[in-house]
Amino acid sequence: MGLQEIAVGGIYLSPLLIYALMGFIATLTVRSLLHWVAGDYALWYEAWFDISLFVIFTAATTFLFTVLLQSP
């Protein structure tokens, strides 16, 4: 897929939008698992932790789709 625009009905969408959606879903999944395992009291700054998880998962998704799945 890479970092090329995706045409949907004549409208070009950035692939980063799709990668961010994947990162958001992964963040929700990991966050809910952590709250289930560790409880609510384990995280001091929840908002910073959520943003950090989102950035990490979005960057990892972008890396996977652009570098590792790139055709030679």
Number of C-alpha atoms within 10 A of each C-alpha: 12 16 13 12 13 14 10 8 6 7 9 11 13 13 17 17 11 15 20 18 16 16 22 19 15 17 21 14 11 14 17 13 12 14 13 10 10 11 11 11 8 11 13 9 8 13 10 11 13 16 13 13 19 22 16 14 21 24 15 14 19 21 14 14 15 15 12 10 11 11 8 3
